[in-house]
């Protein structure tokens, strides 16, 4: 599974009859699969905190109104 792609651009110089690469610049990007995984786990974490917070509120309310 590929999660990152790289694109390399070379700067070519010309001297006489010869061409040569003077520098290379690489750009890295996340693929759609990687972005989907990040989105899934961030939503999972948000829902988990919401459920946990809701259970804590219900427990506190039960403790307050039980006496």
KALIN-V412816 format. One line per field, one symbol per residue. phi: phi as a letter, one per 30 degrees, with the letter a starting at -180 (. if undefined). psi: psi as a letter, one per 40 degrees, with the letter a starting at -180 (. if undefined). Layout:
phi->???
psi->???
This chain:
phi->.ccbcbbccccccbbicccbdcabbcccbdddddddddddddddddddddddddddddddddddddc
psi->hheiihhhhihhihhbeiiihdihhhhiiiidddddddddddddddddddddddddddddddddee.
